[in-house]
């Protein structure tokens, strides 16, 4: 499963913000909550439409985004 299968953008849902498929819960809300210390259990209680798969997709998205933001390694010079 790809995290992209769990996240969607639709202009008719929450103004086009990234949400989890089948919900109105935004990716931003989940990532901010995790950053503030919420656990998966906390989020599943707070947002009953979310699944553990959705939450794992959020973490995978964040990891992929972090990789994209890494600096490109320097190309070694050939003398």
C-alpha positions as CSV (number, residue, x, y, z in Angstrom):
1,X,0.0,0.0,0.0
2,X,1.2,3.5,-0.9
3,X,0.4,6.4,1.4
4,X,-0.9,8.2,-1.6
5,X,-3.8,5.7,-1.8
6,X,-5.0,7.0,1.7
7,X,-4.7,10.7,1.0
8,X,-6.8,12.8,-1.4
9,X,-7.4,16.4,-2.4
10,X,-10.9,17.4,-3.5
11,X,-12.0,21.0,-3.9
12,X,-15.4,20.1,-2.5
13,X,-13.9,18.6,0.7
14,X,-12.4,21.0,3.2
15,X,-11.5,23.5,0.5
16,X,-9.2,21.1,-1.3
17,X,-6.9,20.5,1.6
18,X,-5.3,17.0,1.8
19,X,-7.6,14.7,3.7
20,X,-7.7,11.0,4.4
21,X,-9.9,9.0,2.0
22,X,-13.4,8.6,3.4
23,X,-13.0,11.3,6.0
24,X,-12.9,15.1,6.4
25,X,-9.8,14.9,8.6
26,X,-6.9,16.8,7.2
27,X,-3.4,15.5,6.9
28,X,-2.2,18.8,8.5
29,X,-4.3,18.1,11.6
30,X,-3.0,14.6,12.0
31,X,0.7,15.6,11.5
32,X,0.3,18.6,13.9
33,X,-1.3,16.4,16.5
34,X,1.5,13.8,16.2
35,X,4.1,16.5,16.5
36,X,2.4,17.8,19.7
37,X,2.6,14.3,21.2
38,X,-0.7,12.7,20.4
39,X,-0.5,8.9,20.0
40,X,-2.3,6.9,17.4
41,X,-4.8,5.8,20.1
42,X,-5.5,9.5,20.9
43,X,-6.1,10.3,17.3
44,X,-8.3,7.2,16.7
45,X,-10.5,8.3,19.7
46,X,-10.7,11.9,18.6
47,X,-11.4,11.1,15.0
48,X,-13.5,7.9,14.7
49,X,-13.4,8.0,10.9
50,X,-9.6,7.6,10.9
51,X,-8.0,4.1,10.8
52,X,-4.5,3.0,11.7
53,X,-3.8,2.7,8.0
54,X,-4.6,6.4,7.6
55,X,-2.2,7.3,10.5
56,X,0.6,5.1,9.0
57,X,0.0,6.9,5.7
58,X,0.5,10.3,7.5
59,X,3.8,9.1,8.9
60,X,4.9,7.7,5.5
61,X,4.0,11.0,3.9
62,X,6.1,12.9,6.4
63,X,9.0,10.6,5.9
64,X,8.9,10.9,2.1
65,X,8.6,14.7,2.4
66,X,11.6,14.8,4.7
67,X,13.6,12.8,2.2
68,X,12.7,15.2,-0.6
69,X,14.0,18.1,1.5
70,X,17.4,16.6,2.1
71,X,20.3,18.4,0.5
72,X,21.7,16.8,-2.6
73,X,25.1,15.2,-1.8
74,X,28.0,16.9,-3.3
75,X,29.5,15.4,-6.4
76,X,33.1,14.3,-5.8
77,X,35.6,16.3,-7.8
78,X,37.8,14.3,-10.2
79,X,41.4,15.7,-10.2
